[in-house]
Amino acid sequence: MTLNKQYRIVLAVVLVILEGVIGWQVFRASRERQPVYGGKALTLWLRTYAPSSSSGLHSLEWNEADDAVRHLGTNCIPILLRMIRQKDSPAKLWLVAFAQKHGLTKRIHFVPAAERNVAASRAFIALGDIAKDAVPALVKMYDENLSAESRGAIEDALGWIGPAAKSAIPLLVRATTNANPRVRANALWALGEIHAEPELCVPRLTQALNDSDDWARLSAAHALGMFGTDAKSAVPALTEMTNVSIILSKGIASTRLDAMLEARRALDKISPHIAAPPDLRVRLRCSELPSASALTRRGTSLRPEPRRRAFWRRWASQSRWSPFSRRSCGSHRGTAAE
């Protein structure tokens, strides 16, 4: 048997195995009883929330998906819990990578578990505190053998549920020391969305302002702002965070600048009478930077953005944590001080 023939046999076997695995998953999903709205099963509506979806925030499809999720209410929760805990095995990922390398994926439709994790977590934006009964299950599954994407999605879901997820605070505080920067950042953000038990959360959030990851620092600053006057003990650390000079040059993400501006906004919410430090400044290497109009198109601005837009800029830039580009979709929560 020639080497070329052996190679074709191996490819055929891989394709058959991959089609079998994905076909079995599709079959199981089709057999599962799902809530239906407008003649469509819930999982079809949830595809709108997937990072790879062409539908963005405020699009007709997105609004229709929100309406469907709100109408179905707590009937969504069993499906969402199943999707949010899904994890692809290393063997499956290897098969998919092998098939992609050899151009075999045109015949199959593979949706990674990480994408389903995100889609499920975004459904909790529409549900809000209606999904409070899901908190115990989310807390319990967090300590299972889950992926970082799944843990991040659970943290986001808890944050969207809001103050009704107060019982998850010990778990989220523990997650702020996780080795994965995405898990840390999401946990810090969720603590702000819940904004309860300040005596436990504020000291940990203040420590996180010195995290090695820019997104974690941004999330910690945002969360402290959500605690309002209950976070007064963090004022010195937040002030120090704004009292820096950074260089923003071409090729360097504006995350550090965003974190600094988020700290400034947090100070405004905690103690509005505190004036901005006189040496809050950004130095630009003009020779290396694109034009101002190009910076605006990239989303890089030297003016503080509204809190809600700043959050979803964080999502839109998280592709370094995930194989999928995040799409802006908007936050619905206010601050504790508002």
RONU-479357 format. One record per residue (C-alpha): residue in three letters; x, y, z. Coordinates in steps of 0.05 Angstrom, whole numbers, plus 5000, padded with zeros to 4 digits. Example, Ala and Ser with C-alpha at 12.3 -4.5 7.8 and 13.67 -1.06 7.14 Angstrom:
BEGIN
ALA524649105156 SER527349795143 
***
This chain:
BEGIN
MET500050005000 THR502950674980 LEU504051235028 ASN499151684990 LYS493751154996 GLN495051065071 TYR494551825079 ARG487651835045 ILE485251265088 VAL487351635152 LEU483752265128 ALA477451865113 VAL477551535182 VAL478552205217 LEU472752505178 VAL468151925194 ILE469851955268 LEU468852715270 GLU462252675233 GLY460052125281 VAL461752525343 ILE458353165318 GLY452452765291 TRP451452435359 GLN451453105393 VAL446353385344 PHE442052765353 ARG442252835429 ALA440453575425 SER434653425378 ARG431852905426 GLU432253385485 ARG425653735501 GLN426654475494 PRO422155075506 VAL419555375442 TYR417856095425 GLY415256335358 GLY416055645329 LYS423555615344 ALA427055205398 LEU431055585450 THR437855345424 LEU436255655356 TRP434856325390 LEU441256275430 ARG445456235366 THR444356985360 TYR448557095422 ALA454356675397 PRO460857065385 SER460956825313 SER453857075299 SER453157635249 SER447757955293 GLY450058505339 LEU447158895396 HIS440559255379 SER439858865315 LEU433058595299 GLU435457885311 TRP438558055378 ASN432358405402 GLU428057825380 ALA432557335417 ASP431957765480 ASP424357755474 ALA424457005466 VAL428856895527 ARG424657365570 HIS418257035547 LEU420856335563 GLY423556575630 THR425856055679 ASN424155505629 CYS430755695596 ILE435055525656 PRO436054775646 ILE438454875575 LEU442855465595 LEU446055065651 ARG447554495603 MET450654955551 ILE454755355601 ARG458254745628 GLN459854425561 LYS467154265547 ASP470653975486 SER475253395500 PRO482553445478 ALA481352865429 LYS475553235396 LEU479553875390 TRP485353485359 LEU480653175309 VAL477753845290 ALA484654165284 PHE486953575240 ALA480753635197 GLN481554385189 LYS488854305170 HIS487053825114 GLY480854195090 LEU475753695115 THR471254155155 LYS467154405096 ARG462653795104 ILE461353885179 HIS458654445223 PHE462754455287 VAL460754945342 PRO466054955396 ALA463754885468 ALA466955555486 GLU462155895437 ARG456155555468 ASN458755765537 VAL458656495517 ALA451856445483 ALA448756145545 SER451856665592 ARG449157235549 ALA442056975556 PHE442657155630 ILE443057885609 ALA435857845586 LEU433657435646 GLY436957845700 ASP434757685771 ILE429057255743 ALA434456715740 LYS436156755814 ASP434156035824 ALA439955825779 VAL445156105827 PRO446055475870 ALA446955045808 LEU451955545778 VAL455955555843 LYS455954805847 MET458254675776 TYR463855195781 ASP468254705819 GLU467254155769 ASN472553985717 LEU470754565672 SER474554975621 ALA476755685634 GLU471555915583 SER466055565621 ARG468255855688 GLY468556545657 ALA461556455629 ILE458956235697 GLU461956865729 ASP458657295676 ALA451956955687 LEU452457085762 GLY454057805748 TRP448057895703 ILE443457595755 GLY446058155800 PRO444858255874 ALA440357635875 ALA446757235866 LYS449557465933 SER450656745956 ALA455956665902 ILE460457205931 PRO465156735969 LEU466156335905 LEU467656965864 VAL472457245917 ARG476256585913 ALA476256615837 THR479657295837 THR486156935853 ASN485456425796 ALA491656325753 ASN487656475690 PRO487157225677 ARG480457175643 VAL477456805702 ARG480257325750 ALA477657915710 ASN470757625701 ALA470257455776 LEU472258165794 TRP467158455747 ALA461658005773 LEU463058235844 GLY461558945822 GLU455158745787 ILE452758405851 HIS455558965896 ALA453958635962 GLU457858476026 PRO462859056017 GLU466658856080 LEU468758216044 CYS469258465973 VAL472359155977 PRO479058946008 ARG479958405955 LEU478058875899 THR482959385926 GLN488458865924 ALA486558685853 LEU488259395830 ASN495459145831 ASP493958525789 SER499058355735 ASP493458355682 ASP490659005655 TRP483658725646 ALA483558485718 ARG485559185742 LEU480159495698 SER474959015725 ALA477059145797 ALA476559895788 HIS469759825756 ALA467359375812 LEU469659865866 GLY465760415831 MET459459975834 PHE460059955910 GLY459560705913 THR460861015981 ASP461860326011 ALA468560305976 LYS471560936008 SER477360536036 ALA479660415964 VAL480261155948 PRO487861195961 ALA489260595916 LEU484760845861 THR487861535865 GLU494761225859 MET492360825799 THR490361475763 ASN496761835784 VAL501061525730 SER503961695663 ILE503461185608 ILE505961155537 LEU500960945484 SER504460745421 LYS502460385357 GLY501359645370 ILE500159735444 ALA493059605466 SER489460175503 THR487459705560 ARG492160035609 LEU489260715592 ASP482160435598 ALA483860165667 MET486560845689 LEU480261195664 GLU475860675697 ALA479360825763 ARG477761565752 ARG470461395741 ALA470360965803 LEU473061555844 ASP467461985816 LYS462261485841 ILE465561375909 SER467562085926 PRO465262585872 HIS468563165909 ILE475562885895 ALA478763275839 ALA482562925785 PRO490062885801 PRO493863425763 ASP498862935734 LEU493662465704 ARG496462455633 VAL497862025573 ARG504162125532 LEU503561935459 ARG509061745412 CYS506162145354 SER511061875303 GLU508761165317 LEU501261285325 PRO496161285269 SER492061905256 ALA486862145305 SER481261905259 ALA484361215256 LEU484861195332 THR477461365335 ARG475760815287 ARG479760325329 GLY475960535390 THR481960865423 SER479761505456 LEU483061965506 ARG476262165535 PRO472861745588 GLU467361315559 PRO460761155592 ARG461460565639 ARG456960115598 ARG460760215533 ALA467460115569 PHE465159425593 TRP463459165525 ARG469859445496 ARG473058965545 TRP469058395514 ALA470558625443 SER477958585458 GLN478157915492 SER479957505431 ARG486857385463 TRP483156955514 SER478656595465 PRO478856345393 PHE472656765381 SER472257515374 ARG467657825425 ARG461958255399 SER459358865435 CYS452458765465 GLY451459265521 SER450359265595 HIS443759395630 ARG445959525701 GLY446960175738 THR451560325795 ALA450060235868 ALA450860975878 GLU445961165823 
***
